[in-house]
Amino acid sequence: MREVVPRALDGQRLDRVVALVAGVSRSEAAALVADGAVRVGGRLVTARAHRLAAGDDLDVDLPDRPPATALAPDPTVAVPVVHEDDHLLVVDKPPGLVVHPGAGQDGGTLVNGLLARYPEIRTVGQADRPGIVHRLDRGTSGLMLVARTGAAYEALVAVLGAREVDRRYRALVWGTLASPTGLVDAPIGRSARDRTRMAVTVGGKPARTRYEVVRTYHEPVEVTELQCRLETGRTHQIRVHLASIGHRVVGDARYGGQRQSLPMSRPFLHAEHLALDHPVTGEPLVFTSPLPDDLAAVLATLR
């Protein structure tokens, strides 16, 4: 496979970039370099610490991958695409759609639908979730980035890690917040009591969520509409952080936000805004997604 090193990875080590391009572990990438499977600008490079420059041509000879039956293309999966170019896609994921196959979900995912329409993503990123650089939970709707090329994948992972992507969510939480703005800065890891849940824990990974009150409602229940901005992207981050400050997301059964006084079939959480510089061209990109009908209908019942 051949890629051009994007600006976002200027100065990065060869083994790191190969790992991102090929969707392999860092140790596997180092082995590819040592085995003479990598060329930079047409020249064989076997030093894994070699620093790459933006614009370098990178060639990686990858071993054949066995076919992944769980990742069969599925044209029946609807993929709402709001932006498409040669390097990346922006999709508006509907609620209830799982992003990629995993435990208990062999097919019918967003990835299966993407493969039917964009087969080139099969070799982009990780083999079990091709093209995917960040995820939304099954019950969460809204905007997601998908890489179409290895170079775009590398660059998007880099800018997400550097917090250079503006991601905002609309949420509805129980209760009234004491302050119109706030920051939850608390590490998130697996719950010691239930490994399928996440929790604020001392040994977790750093996580930061900013929030701003949009509107407070008092009838028929007391709830608050928030706009949340991710500074990191941990699993279930917004849901866990808001629960940790006593304001659980309405409809969130897993983290205690589902109540009969305002019944919902999913968490009230929507990825409404996405802004970044294009990972290859540098062009500013801004996308917004209106609140889905089911969430708008909930707000319409509130005063």
Secondary structure by P-SEA (a helix, b strand, c coil): cccccccccccccaaaaaaaaacccaaaaaaaaaaccccccccccccccccccccbbbbbbccccccccccccccccccccccccccbbbbbcccccccccccccccccaaaaaaaccccccccccccccccccccccccbbbbbbbccaaaaaaaaaaaaaccbbbbbbbcccccccccbbbbbbbbcccccccccccccccccbbbbbbbbcccccccbbbbbbbbbbcccccaaaaaaaaaacccccccccccccccccccccccccccbbbbcccccccbbbbbbcccaaaaaaaaacc
